[in-house]
Amino acid sequence: MENVEVGEVFTISDEESEEQEVEVLASLNLEGTGYVAVSFVEDLKEGNNDDIDVFFLKVDEDGDLSAVESDEEFAKVSEAFDNLMDAEE
């Protein structure tokens, strides 16, 4: 997966190897590493913004995605995305 774009939809596998479609809601570069905020397409179609689960994935140089593994990294990424969303409002 090369450049991951906002609005892009792709399939990921969860812990039980079940495939889920997710949509990219936002992307940012933090300390030289790319990250995307994604949510399940099914949740987005339902349209209830209060119940949408958003999670973050790390994007490597090749455009491959991986989970944010440490609590410290998650906290930094979450805060950066919160700041990004606040700035856009």
C-alpha positions as a Markdown table, in Angstrom:
| # | Residue | x | y | z |
|---|---|---|---|---|
| 1 | Met | 0.0 | 0.0 | 0.0 |
| 2 | Glu | 1.7 | 3.2 | -1.1 |
| 3 | Asn | 0.5 | 6.6 | 0.0 |
| 4 | Val | -2.5 | 6.1 | 2.3 |
| 5 | Glu | -5.1 | 8.8 | 1.6 |
| 6 | Val | -7.9 | 10.2 | 3.7 |
| 7 | Gly | -11.2 | 8.5 | 2.5 |
| 8 | Glu | -9.4 | 5.4 | 1.4 |
| 9 | Val | -11.1 | 2.1 | 2.3 |
| 10 | Phe | -9.2 | -1.1 | 2.8 |
| 11 | Thr | -9.5 | -4.4 | 4.6 |
| 12 | Ile | -7.7 | -5.4 | 7.8 |
| 13 | Ser | -7.8 | -8.6 | 9.9 |
| 14 | Asp | -8.6 | -8.5 | 13.5 |
| 15 | Glu | -7.3 | -10.7 | 16.4 |
| 16 | Glu | -9.6 | -13.5 | 15.3 |
| 17 | Ser | -8.5 | -13.2 | 11.7 |
| 18 | Glu | -11.9 | -11.8 | 10.7 |
| 19 | Glu | -11.6 | -9.3 | 7.9 |
| 20 | Gln | -13.1 | -5.8 | 8.4 |
| 21 | Glu | -13.3 | -2.8 | 6.1 |
| 22 | Val | -11.9 | 0.4 | 7.5 |
| 23 | Glu | -11.8 | 4.0 | 6.2 |
| 24 | Val | -9.0 | 6.5 | 6.7 |
| 25 | Leu | -10.4 | 9.5 | 8.6 |
| 26 | Ala | -7.2 | 11.5 | 8.9 |
| 27 | Ser | -3.4 | 11.1 | 8.5 |
| 28 | Leu | -0.4 | 12.9 | 10.0 |
| 29 | Asn | 3.3 | 12.7 | 10.4 |
| 30 | Leu | 4.6 | 12.7 | 13.9 |
| 31 | Glu | 8.3 | 12.7 | 14.7 |
| 32 | Gly | 9.1 | 11.3 | 11.2 |
| 33 | Thr | 6.6 | 8.5 | 11.4 |
| 34 | Gly | 3.3 | 8.4 | 9.5 |
| 35 | Tyr | 0.0 | 7.5 | 11.2 |
| 36 | Val | -3.6 | 7.2 | 10.1 |
| 37 | Ala | -6.8 | 7.3 | 12.1 |
| 38 | Val | -9.3 | 4.8 | 10.8 |
| 39 | Ser | -12.8 | 3.5 | 11.7 |
| 40 | Phe | -14.9 | 0.6 | 10.6 |
| 41 | Val | -16.9 | 1.3 | 7.4 |
| 42 | Glu | -19.9 | -0.4 | 8.9 |
| 43 | Asp | -19.9 | 2.0 | 11.9 |
| 44 | Leu | -19.5 | 5.0 | 9.6 |
| 45 | Lys | -22.5 | 4.0 | 7.5 |
| 46 | Glu | -24.7 | 3.9 | 10.5 |
| 47 | Gly | -24.0 | 7.6 | 11.0 |
| 48 | Asn | -24.1 | 7.8 | 14.8 |
| 49 | Asn | -20.9 | 9.8 | 15.3 |
| 50 | Asp | -21.0 | 9.2 | 19.1 |
| 51 | Asp | -20.5 | 5.4 | 18.8 |
| 52 | Ile | -17.7 | 5.4 | 16.2 |
| 53 | Asp | -14.6 | 3.6 | 17.3 |
| 54 | Val | -11.5 | 5.3 | 15.9 |
| 55 | Phe | -8.1 | 3.7 | 16.1 |
| 56 | Phe | -4.6 | 4.5 | 14.9 |
| 57 | Leu | -2.2 | 2.6 | 12.6 |
| 58 | Lys | 1.4 | 3.3 | 11.9 |
| 59 | Val | 2.4 | 3.6 | 8.2 |
| 60 | Asp | 6.0 | 2.5 | 7.3 |
| 61 | Glu | 8.2 | 3.7 | 4.4 |
| 62 | Asp | 6.6 | 1.1 | 2.1 |
| 63 | Gly | 3.1 | 2.2 | 3.0 |
| 64 | Asp | 2.5 | -1.0 | 5.1 |
| 65 | Leu | 0.3 | -0.6 | 8.2 |
| 66 | Ser | 0.9 | -1.9 | 11.7 |
| 67 | Ala | -0.7 | -1.4 | 15.1 |
| 68 | Val | 0.5 | 1.2 | 17.5 |
| 69 | Glu | 2.0 | -1.1 | 20.1 |
| 70 | Ser | 3.0 | 0.9 | 23.2 |
| 71 | Asp | 0.7 | 2.9 | 25.5 |
| 72 | Glu | 3.2 | 5.8 | 25.3 |
| 73 | Glu | 3.1 | 5.9 | 21.5 |
| 74 | Phe | -0.7 | 5.6 | 21.5 |
| 75 | Ala | -1.0 | 8.6 | 23.9 |
| 76 | Lys | 1.3 | 10.7 | 21.7 |
| 77 | Val | -0.5 | 9.8 | 18.5 |
| 78 | Ser | -4.0 | 10.3 | 20.1 |
| 79 | Glu | -3.0 | 13.7 | 21.4 |
| 80 | Ala | -1.6 | 14.7 | 18.0 |
| 81 | Phe | -4.8 | 13.6 | 16.2 |
| 82 | Asp | -7.0 | 15.4 | 18.8 |
| 83 | Asn | -5.0 | 18.6 | 18.1 |
| 84 | Leu | -5.4 | 18.1 | 14.4 |
| 85 | Met | -9.1 | 17.7 | 14.7 |
| 86 | Asp | -9.4 | 20.7 | 17.0 |
| 87 | Ala | -7.5 | 22.8 | 14.5 |
| 88 | Glu | -9.8 | 21.8 | 11.6 |
| 89 | Glu | -12.9 | 22.8 | 13.5 |
